[in-house]
Structure formats: C-alpha cells, structure tokens
Amino acid sequence: MVLEPTASHTATKQRESRPGSMTVALPTIHLENMGKYIDETLWRRALCKPDWYLILADDFKRLEKLAEQQKNNPDHKVIKGEAYSLVEEALRIGTIPRAPSGENLDKQRKPIDTIVIHHTKNRPGMTLGRLNAMQLLRIYGMYYANPTDKLELQFKGQAVWSGHFYNGEQVFWGYHWLVRENGELEHILDDKYIGWHAGNWDINTRSVAICIDDDLSNREPNNVVIGSIAKLLRDQYLTVNPRNIVGHCDVNKKTECPGRLFHESWRQKLLNKIV
Ligand SMILES: [Zn+2]
C-alpha cells in the first residue's frame, strides 16, 4: 500500500523530545527464526529512537522486496514477520517513541460516501497489537520517512503521530472495522478519523475501511462474515451508494486486496444481502 496524500495537513509539528533511549533496557524476546532476515540488534536499537523509521526504511524495503520474490513460498510471511514482531514488542513495552501530540491529520475528513473492503491477508486471529505494529511500520513509518505532501516534509525525523486513539492508546491501524471469522465486528477506529488504508488519500478522506480477518487471496469469506458485513452496511451505512462499496483493489491498482474472488463472486453476494 502506498500513501498518496494529495492535500495538505499543515501547521507546525511539535518536535518530539528525545526519550531516554540510552537508559531503556532493550527487550528480550524469543521467537523462532528470529534474526534470520534482519539484524536484530540494529532494529532494537533503532526502535528506541524517534526517527527509527529513517534508520530502518531501507532495510524494511529490502524485506518487502524479498517477501515479494518469495511469495509462493509458504514461509514467506516470516520475512517481514521478524520486523513486525520487534515493532510489536517495542510498542507493548513502550520503548518506541510516539509523539504525545501533533497536528490534526483528520481535518480533511469528509462525509462518508465510500466503503472499502480489505482482508488482512493473514491467517484468522490477527491481534490488535500485531495489526498496530504492522501498520505503524509499513504505513506511518514509511510515510514519515518520505512524506509526499510538501507541507508535511517536516514530519521527517519526528516521532510518529497518528492522532488516532483506541481505548486511550494512540494507534496506527488504518481500518475502521475488523470482521472476525465468526462474524464478530470490532469497531477499532472511530469513523471521524481518516483511516490510512486505501493508498489513495482522496478515498481515505471519505471512506470507511472494513477489514476481514483472513487471507482471502484465493477464496471467499464464509457466509457468516458476508452476512455480518451486510448487516453493518444496512445498519450504519445505508446512505452509501452500493456502487461505492468497493474492494481495495478498485481504488489502488497495486493491490489484489481483498482477494481475486471479490469481483468474481462475493461482492455481489454481499450487495444482494444489503437490499
Ligand atoms: Zn487492503
């Protein structure tokens, strides 16, 4: 996913005070295969600094490229998984600096007229901690490393700020809703926030992102999941024109999300259940 904000967010950005990175004990974690693809020490040290993403961006791009080359290998998720695990741990124990305040990145929020469907492209059971780590690294970190909006160039080097809070914690995921395998819905991002999910800033400003907790690359979601999304759309987003209920792949040509069967089969099943 590539973020392409087209308009400004403006205003001054507070400089983040440097946290006590020298005094913070580095986390010790034990995970199978850890360190096979990354220099763990480099990552751990970097993740204590406000500009961690500047140190790690190139290495993460290397991992993404490698994972892409290995995508037919069933173990390819381990490649980026090591990096995600370290970010997740750093978030959990609080060593990774996050800005305590910052600009209002949601002031371009528009009335919701679009629903974008995603999948996690992972086995069901995505934890919020993992999702937060993945999107902090892949979306926010990579954007702060290379802001494309000229009014946001000053973000570079500063601690990351999303301005999005869930249960009192600043969070970095871009999806508003997560749909579990059993149809359970989790509202993880308030609709007033612009979710950084589509790789298309205009769409982000006026959409709600619904993410299915599954890998639907080559199959459909089960009927319970489809029914549950249909009910959500009926109950809360009935004003959205069915034409604007789209897949991530419809608004960003670089992705197949939410899987190649979305248009072949299950988008229509979903629409049929809404009316
Ligand atoms: Zn997606």
Boltz pocket constraint, residues with backbone or C-beta under 6 A from the ligand:
constraints:
  - pocket:
      binder: B
      contacts: [[A, 117], [A, 118], [A, 119], [A, 197], [A, 248], [A, 255], [A, 257], [A, 258]]
      max_distance: 6.0
